[in-house]
Amino acid sequence: MTVLNGVLHAAKTHDGSRMLPAEAYTSADVWAWEQRHVFAGSWMCLGRQDELCLGEKGQQAVAAGDVSVLLTWTGDGLRAFANTCRHRGHELLAAGESSDRRAIVCPYHSWSYALDGSLLAAPGFRDVDGFETGDHGLVELVVKTWHGWVFCHAATPLGADVPDFDEHLGAVEEKLGPYAAEDLVLRARHTYEIAANWKVVCENYHECYHCPEIHPELCQVTPPNSGQNYVLPGQWIGGRMDLRDGMATMSMTGESSGLPIPGVDPRVVEYIQIWPNLLVSAHPDYVMTHRIVSLAPERTWIECSWYFVDESVDPEYASAFWDLTNRQDWAACESVQRGLASPHFRPGPFAPNEDAVKQFVAMVVSVYAGGVPAMP
């Protein structure tokens, strides 16, 4: 039995009381499978709508797992296509490349497409019997926007069955909708590349069992055992933590230099992962996100962004606090990854206050076992 088959088989008998086997975090074959089935095969977050496609025009290529996606803006709004020419498969734009041209032109043989994906011209095919431009448009994919973020189900062409996006979100709208993140302003961003599997990063995010040991600054502003985790409809995991008395937000001093977000609880910080790769930490005065891209079994790229009500606010009070906290977490995650590579590692049990980690692992297991992400 291959490593991949062994992990997928183990998922079918996983009882939810312990971690996944080490190979789920270290195997190249498992990682490649996840690229298609976890990331491309789900509603993966590609980034912020106002940053993609040059705002509201042009084209941009982005990765969704192992599928390259071409985003375009037309009169009908945002659309997504497979970033693959219908002639010989050449990428229409390189990864991360953008263009403000009014047509999509393949750099290999100059086949050109309108921004709605229809084929405009195929050099040399004008007199070819039976060749119809209408038969060779780009493969369109399903794309959705939610509170300023763009999500794509990249493994499935438009018209095929995909999980309903509203059902995917479920009750998360109740928790994060009041923050109206689409109206907030990006004021700071840090990117990190760390030597740990993406699941290690997510598992760390979902528990504060480790906080007294590695986050003394965080524990000064929020009790590590405060709040609760949610079990509500939708493919997401998360919970709330409470600020200590006298603390206005998560910062070094607990003081805020920003404006409060209207209509949200001033005593609560929400920590929610929208499956598979968007972590949203919603504070009384700012929203912080971690957008995760899995680069290899043991490498993860993380884009950390801070959004505020006031475009003139100095974000340092929030970004400095969380950059320190992030780096404490990343060091722990990298140590876990090294431990997972040991031949002596065996999956350990979940503590009672690691219930959100248990929920996350249940989602992973359900995908490995051939279903859709689901909590126990």
C-alpha positions as CSV (number, residue, x, y, z in Angstrom):
1,M,0.0,0.0,0.0
2,T,1.4,3.4,-0.9
3,V,1.8,6.2,1.6
4,L,-1.1,8.1,0.1
5,N,-3.4,5.0,0.1
6,G,-2.4,4.3,3.6
7,V,-3.4,7.8,4.8
8,L,-6.7,7.8,2.9
9,H,-7.5,4.3,4.3
10,A,-6.6,5.4,7.8
11,A,-9.1,8.3,7.5
12,K,-11.9,5.9,7.1
13,T,-11.3,4.4,10.5
14,H,-10.1,7.5,12.3
15,D,-12.0,7.9,15.6
16,G,-11.5,11.6,16.0
17,S,-9.7,11.4,19.3
18,R,-6.1,11.9,18.1
19,M,-4.0,13.6,15.5
20,L,-3.6,12.4,12.0
21,P,-0.7,10.1,11.1
22,A,2.7,11.7,10.5
23,E,2.5,11.0,6.8
24,A,-0.5,13.3,6.4
25,Y,2.0,16.2,7.3
26,T,5.2,14.9,5.6
27,S,4.3,12.9,2.5
28,A,4.8,14.5,-1.0
29,D,2.0,12.2,-2.3
30,V,-0.5,13.3,0.3
31,W,0.4,16.9,-0.3
32,A,-0.1,16.5,-4.1
33,W,-3.5,14.9,-3.4
34,E,-4.5,17.7,-1.2
35,Q,-3.6,20.3,-3.9
36,R,-6.4,18.8,-6.1
37,H,-8.9,17.7,-3.5
38,V,-8.6,20.1,-0.6
39,F,-7.7,23.3,-2.3
40,A,-8.7,23.2,-6.0
41,G,-11.6,20.9,-5.0
42,S,-13.1,23.3,-2.5
43,W,-14.0,27.0,-2.2
44,M,-10.5,28.2,-1.9
45,C,-9.9,31.9,-1.1
46,L,-7.8,33.6,-3.8
47,G,-7.4,37.0,-2.2
48,R,-9.2,40.3,-2.0
49,Q,-11.5,41.4,-4.8
50,D,-10.1,45.0,-4.9
51,E,-6.6,43.7,-5.3
52,L,-7.3,41.1,-8.1
53,C,-7.6,41.9,-11.8
54,L,-6.2,45.4,-11.4
55,G,-9.2,46.4,-9.4
56,E,-12.1,46.2,-11.8
57,K,-10.5,45.6,-15.2
58,G,-8.0,43.3,-16.9
59,Q,-6.8,39.8,-16.1
60,Q,-4.8,38.1,-13.4
61,A,-3.5,34.5,-13.0
62,V,-3.7,33.0,-9.5
63,A,-3.1,29.5,-8.2
64,A,-5.8,27.4,-6.5
65,G,-4.1,24.3,-5.4
66,D,-2.8,22.6,-8.5
67,V,-5.1,24.5,-10.9
68,S,-4.0,27.8,-12.4
69,V,-7.0,30.2,-12.5
70,L,-7.4,33.2,-14.8
71,L,-9.6,35.9,-13.3
72,T,-11.1,38.6,-15.6
73,W,-13.3,41.6,-15.2
74,T,-16.1,42.1,-17.7
75,G,-19.3,44.2,-17.8
76,D,-20.9,41.3,-15.9
77,G,-18.3,41.5,-13.1
78,L,-15.7,39.0,-12.0
79,R,-15.3,35.7,-13.9
80,A,-12.8,32.8,-13.6
81,F,-11.4,30.5,-16.2
82,A,-8.8,27.7,-16.4
83,N,-5.6,29.5,-17.2
84,T,-5.0,27.1,-20.1
85,C,-5.1,27.8,-23.8
86,R,-7.5,25.6,-25.8
87,H,-4.9,25.1,-28.5
88,R,-1.9,23.4,-26.9
89,G,-2.4,24.1,-23.2
90,H,0.1,26.9,-22.7
91,E,-0.6,29.2,-19.7
92,L,-2.3,32.4,-20.8
93,L,-0.6,34.4,-18.1
94,A,2.3,33.3,-15.8
95,A,1.5,32.7,-12.2
96,G,0.9,36.0,-10.4
97,E,1.0,37.9,-13.7
98,S,-1.6,40.5,-14.5
99,S,-2.6,42.4,-17.6
100,D,-4.8,45.4,-18.5
101,R,-5.3,44.3,-22.1
102,R,-8.8,44.1,-23.5
103,A,-8.1,40.6,-24.8
104,I,-6.4,37.5,-23.5
105,V,-3.6,36.5,-25.9
106,C,-1.7,33.2,-25.6
107,P,2.0,33.9,-25.8
108,Y,2.7,30.6,-27.5
109,H,0.7,30.7,-30.8
110,S,-1.3,34.0,-30.3
111,W,-4.7,32.4,-29.9
112,S,-6.8,35.3,-28.5
113,Y,-9.9,35.4,-26.3
114,A,-12.3,38.0,-25.1
115,L,-12.5,38.7,-21.4
116,D,-15.7,36.6,-21.3
117,G,-13.7,33.5,-22.4
118,S,-14.9,33.3,-26.0
119,L,-12.3,32.6,-28.7
120,L,-11.7,35.7,-30.9
121,A,-9.0,34.4,-33.2
122,A,-6.9,31.3,-33.9
123,P,-4.1,32.2,-36.4
124,G,-4.0,29.7,-39.3
125,F,-7.4,28.2,-38.7
126,R,-9.6,30.5,-40.8
127,D,-9.8,28.1,-43.7
128,V,-9.8,24.8,-41.7
129,D,-12.9,22.9,-42.4
130,G,-15.0,22.2,-39.4
131,F,-13.2,24.6,-37.1
132,E,-15.7,26.7,-35.1
133,T,-14.5,29.4,-32.8
134,G,-17.5,28.7,-30.6
135,D,-16.2,25.3,-29.8
136,H,-12.9,26.5,-28.3
137,G,-13.7,29.0,-25.6
138,L,-11.9,29.0,-22.3
139,V,-13.2,26.6,-19.7
140,E,-15.1,28.7,-17.2
141,L,-14.9,28.0,-13.5
142,V,-17.2,29.0,-10.6
143,V,-16.2,32.1,-8.6
144,K,-17.9,33.9,-5.8
145,T,-17.2,37.0,-3.7
146,W,-18.0,37.4,0.0
147,H,-17.3,40.5,2.1
148,G,-14.5,41.5,-0.2
149,W,-12.8,38.1,-0.6
150,V,-12.8,36.0,-3.8
151,F,-13.4,32.3,-3.7
152,C,-13.1,29.8,-6.5
153,H,-14.0,26.1,-6.9
154,A,-11.2,25.6,-9.4
155,A,-11.3,21.8,-10.0
156,T,-14.9,22.0,-11.4
157,P,-16.0,23.7,-14.6
158,L,-19.0,26.0,-14.6
159,G,-22.2,24.0,-15.1
160,A,-21.1,20.9,-13.2
161,D,-22.2,20.2,-9.7
162,V,-20.3,22.1,-7.0
163,P,-21.1,22.5,-3.3
164,D,-23.4,25.4,-2.7
165,F,-21.4,28.4,-1.6
166,D,-24.0,29.7,0.9
167,E,-24.1,26.2,2.4
168,H,-20.3,26.2,2.5
169,L,-20.4,29.4,4.6
170,G,-23.4,28.3,6.7
171,A,-23.6,30.2,10.0
172,V,-20.3,32.0,9.6
173,E,-22.2,35.0,8.2
174,E,-23.8,35.4,11.6
175,K,-20.4,35.6,13.2
176,L,-18.4,37.6,10.7
177,G,-21.1,39.5,8.7
178,P,-21.4,42.3,11.2
179,Y,-17.8,43.3,10.7
180,A,-18.6,44.3,7.1
181,A,-15.0,43.6,6.1
182,E,-15.7,44.7,2.5
183,D,-15.9,48.3,3.8
184,L,-12.6,48.1,5.8
185,V,-9.3,49.4,4.5
186,L,-6.1,47.4,4.2
187,R,-3.5,49.2,6.3
188,A,-0.8,46.6,6.9
189,R,0.4,43.3,5.5
190,H,3.1,40.9,6.3
191,T,4.0,37.7,4.4
192,Y,5.8,34.7,5.9
193,E,7.1,31.4,4.5
194,I,7.6,28.8,7.2
195,A,8.9,25.3,7.4
196,A,5.7,23.6,8.4
197,N,2.7,21.8,6.8
198,W,-0.4,23.9,6.3
199,K,-2.4,21.7,8.7
200,V,0.1,22.3,11.5
201,V,-0.5,26.0,11.0
202,C,-4.3,25.6,11.2
203,E,-4.2,23.3,14.2
204,N,-2.1,25.8,16.1
205,Y,-4.5,28.6,15.2
206,H,-7.4,26.6,16.7
207,E,-6.2,26.2,20.2
208,C,-4.9,28.3,23.1
209,Y,-3.7,25.3,25.1
210,H,-0.2,26.5,24.1
211,C,-0.7,30.2,24.9
212,P,0.5,30.2,28.5
213,E,3.8,28.7,27.3
214,I,4.7,30.8,24.3
215,H,2.4,33.8,24.2
216,P,2.9,35.9,27.4
217,E,1.9,39.1,25.6
218,L,-1.3,37.6,24.3
219,C,-2.2,36.3,27.8
220,Q,-1.9,39.8,29.2
221,V,-4.9,41.0,27.1
222,T,-7.1,37.9,26.8
223,P,-7.5,34.9,29.2
224,P,-6.2,31.8,27.3
225,N,-9.1,29.7,28.6
226,S,-11.8,32.3,27.8
227,G,-14.7,32.1,25.2
228,Q,-16.0,29.1,23.5
229,N,-15.8,27.2,20.2
230,Y,-18.8,26.9,17.9
231,V,-20.5,23.9,16.4
232,L,-22.7,25.4,13.8
233,P,-23.7,24.7,10.1
234,G,-21.1,25.3,7.4
235,Q,-17.7,24.2,6.4
236,W,-15.7,26.3,8.9
237,I,-14.2,26.0,12.3
238,G,-13.7,28.6,15.0
239,G,-14.7,30.3,18.2
240,R,-14.5,33.4,20.3
241,M,-12.1,34.6,23.0
242,D,-12.9,37.4,25.5
243,L,-10.7,40.4,26.3
244,R,-9.7,41.0,29.9
245,D,-11.4,43.8,31.8
246,G,-10.0,47.1,30.8
247,M,-8.6,45.8,27.5
248,A,-10.0,47.4,24.3
249,T,-8.3,45.2,21.7
250,M,-5.4,42.8,21.0
251,S,-2.3,45.0,21.3
252,M,0.8,45.2,23.5
253,T,-1.0,47.4,26.0
254,G,-4.6,46.4,25.3
255,E,-5.3,49.9,24.0
256,S,-6.6,50.7,20.6
257,S,-5.4,53.4,18.2
258,G,-8.2,52.8,15.7
259,L,-11.9,53.4,15.5
260,P,-14.4,50.7,16.7
261,I,-16.1,48.7,14.1
262,P,-19.8,49.7,14.3
263,G,-22.3,47.1,15.6
264,V,-19.8,44.4,16.9
265,D,-19.2,43.2,20.4
266,P,-16.4,45.3,22.0
267,R,-15.4,42.5,24.4
268,V,-14.9,39.7,21.9
269,V,-12.4,38.5,19.3
270,E,-13.6,35.9,16.8
271,Y,-11.2,33.3,15.4
272,I,-12.7,31.5,12.4
273,Q,-11.3,29.4,9.6
274,I,-13.3,29.3,6.4
275,W,-12.4,26.0,4.8
276,P,-9.8,25.5,3.5
277,N,-7.4,28.4,3.7
278,L,-8.8,31.7,5.1
279,L,-8.4,32.4,8.8
280,V,-10.3,35.5,9.9
281,S,-9.6,37.0,13.3
282,A,-12.2,39.8,13.9
283,H,-11.4,42.3,16.7
284,P,-13.5,45.2,18.0
285,D,-11.4,47.7,15.9
286,Y,-9.8,45.7,13.1
287,V,-10.0,42.5,11.2
288,M,-6.9,40.4,10.7
289,T,-6.7,37.6,8.2
290,H,-4.2,34.8,7.4
291,R,-4.5,33.5,3.9
292,I,-2.7,30.2,3.6
293,V,-1.0,28.7,0.5
294,S,0.5,25.3,0.8
295,L,3.8,25.2,-1.1
296,A,5.1,21.8,-0.2
297,P,4.5,19.1,2.5
298,E,6.8,21.1,4.9
299,R,6.4,24.6,3.5
300,T,3.5,27.1,3.9
301,W,3.2,30.7,2.7
302,I,1.0,33.0,4.8
303,E,-0.3,36.4,3.9
304,C,-1.3,38.3,7.1
305,S,-3.4,41.4,6.5
306,W,-4.9,44.0,8.8
307,Y,-8.1,45.9,7.9
308,F,-9.4,49.0,9.7
309,V,-12.4,51.4,9.6
310,D,-10.1,54.5,9.3
311,E,-7.8,54.7,6.3
312,S,-5.5,57.1,8.2
313,V,-4.9,54.9,11.3
314,D,-1.4,53.9,12.2
315,P,-1.7,50.0,12.2
316,E,1.5,49.4,14.1
317,Y,-0.3,48.9,17.4
318,A,-2.1,45.8,15.9
319,S,0.5,44.6,13.4
320,A,3.4,44.7,15.9
321,F,1.5,42.7,18.4
322,W,0.4,40.1,15.9
323,D,3.8,39.9,14.1
324,L,5.4,39.0,17.4
325,T,2.6,36.5,18.1
326,N,2.8,35.1,14.6
327,R,6.6,34.5,14.9
328,Q,6.1,32.7,18.2
329,D,3.5,30.5,16.5
330,W,5.7,29.9,13.5
331,A,8.6,28.7,15.6
332,A,6.3,26.3,17.4
333,C,4.9,25.0,14.1
334,E,8.3,24.4,12.7
335,S,9.3,22.5,15.8
336,V,6.2,20.4,15.4
337,Q,7.0,19.7,11.8
338,R,10.5,18.5,12.8
339,G,9.0,16.3,15.4
340,L,6.5,14.8,12.9
341,A,9.5,13.7,10.7
342,S,10.9,11.6,13.6
343,P,10.4,7.9,13.2
344,H,9.3,7.8,16.8
345,F,6.3,10.1,16.4
346,R,2.9,8.6,17.2
347,P,-0.4,10.5,17.0
348,G,-1.2,12.0,20.4
349,P,-4.7,12.5,21.9
350,F,-6.6,15.8,21.9
351,A,-7.0,17.6,25.2
352,P,-10.5,18.7,26.2
353,N,-9.7,22.4,25.3
354,E,-8.4,21.3,21.8
355,D,-12.0,20.7,20.6
356,A,-11.6,23.1,17.6
357,V,-8.5,21.2,16.6
358,K,-10.5,18.1,16.7
359,Q,-13.1,19.7,14.5
360,F,-10.5,20.8,12.0
361,V,-9.0,17.2,11.9
362,A,-12.6,15.9,11.4
363,M,-12.9,18.1,8.3
364,V,-9.6,16.9,6.9
365,V,-10.5,13.3,7.6
366,S,-13.9,13.7,5.9
367,V,-12.2,14.9,2.7
368,Y,-9.6,12.1,2.9
369,A,-12.4,9.6,3.3
370,G,-14.1,10.8,0.1
371,G,-16.8,13.2,1.5
372,V,-17.1,16.9,1.9
373,P,-15.6,18.8,4.8
374,A,-17.7,18.2,7.9
375,M,-17.4,18.5,11.7
376,P,-18.3,15.6,13.9
